Amino acid sequence: MPAKPDSAPDQLRSGHLGLMQLVGQSFSIGPLIDIALFLSIVAALAGAIGPLAVTMAALGMVAFSLVVAFYASETGGAGAMGDYMARAWGQLAGIGALGIYVLSLLFSGAAGFGIVVGEVISQFARLYFGVAFPWWAGAVLVCTAAWWLNVRGASLATRVQLVIVAVSVIPFLLTAAAAVIHAGSANTWSVFSWSNPHRGDLFAALLFCILLFGGFETVSSLAEEARAPRRTIPIALVGTVLGAASLLVFCSYAGTVYYGPEHVGKTWGDALDGFARMGGELLGPWAAFWIRLALLVDFSATCIGFTVAALRGIYSLARAGYLPRWLASTNSRGAPNNAAALVLGCALSVILVGLLIPSEDRFRTLFVAATAQGLLLVLVYTGLAVGAVRLMAMSRTPQPWWRWIVFPLATVVPGLALYGSVVPFPAYPERIGLYAGIAALVLVAAWLWVIRSRRTLHPAAN
């Protein structure tokens, strides 16, 4: 007798994700990658005031998490970011925002980070095992694993993410605590002050600081599959951003005082592996090994998480008729299997392109993908934040006083990051990412023109 399917044909499986699984999805998107890799870029750009830049982004993104929670408490489905934008600015804006958001996910862990994931695996194998493991084999392995976990359903994927993050965060906390203790009398509040004489470009650093938090909102795409989503998703959103903000500020401060405010822009800024090196010097080789291993597995968790959200965005658009209907197909576990195949195809295509890139430049594709993702993501963030203020102003229902403070604040940091993404104009290779992001916006605009000209606008099924 055939097993009873977990969901109806072409429908997501409802009510099977609990709060901790939602936390696993939200918190797994990159905080450990950010510490191991991106904080060094923040140090290179901001110099001694890297912790100030991270703190400003943290405050802005905590405020923005409350904005997303405001939307999530009342609406949202598999294409939640589009649903939120439609509520604030109308249906066409919602479709466009979801298209931009899905492309930002493809530029990141769902496809764009594949080359770097392979490089990390190859370097780890060579450093610790003396094995020449091909980078492309590692990339294919991770992308295929993300596809397999996602077609098995969101429940398994989010559980794996939660376990990875819970184990991997330990060496980062130990290293940061050891660095603060080691600094002793060199601990200082001046790294949180604009007047620090060793400061760098704060506004340029803000774009990368926003990327430290980018992805927490992907949990919103699980609204149709969560239990009590209007309660649990806001809790997961705000709670994980608060946790990630505390972790990132602490680690940024620890690295800055360890390397020294006057030298951090060069010492940490020129060493992408600087946090692992710090762990090795302070705690021993085991800490460096654990941090590098954590980076590897967190990259994998990030690929899984971005794929979770990308699939549901594609599924939502296809279900509403804005993409080919076959992309709205689901398997017996309620997973968008055809959308998963499409995302896997995108990831494998990126890996093929990577074969044409010289080995010394492959790691730099991370910055290209991150720049493209950052441009698209901050545009969506800014639209949602300004839209929330607009909804409050138009509402006939009295709003809590704190929203009139927090929601306008949530518009500031994405706006500054958007400014920092083009001023000053990015150097090579980041400018390639900027051009790719602009090309993605042109593609979405053309797609919207076709939709509007055919008059195919109609409500998405939630």
Salt bridges, closest charged atoms under 4 A:
GLU74 OE1 - ARG87 NH2 2.93
GLU119 OE2 - ARG362 NE 2.84
GLU224 OE2 - ARG319 NH2 2.87
GLU225 OE1 - HIS16 NE2 3.64
GLU225 OE2 - ARG312 NE 2.64
GLU262 OE2 - HIS263 NE2 3.67
ASP273 OD2 - ARG292 NE 2.72
ASP361 OD1 - ARG364 NH1 3.67
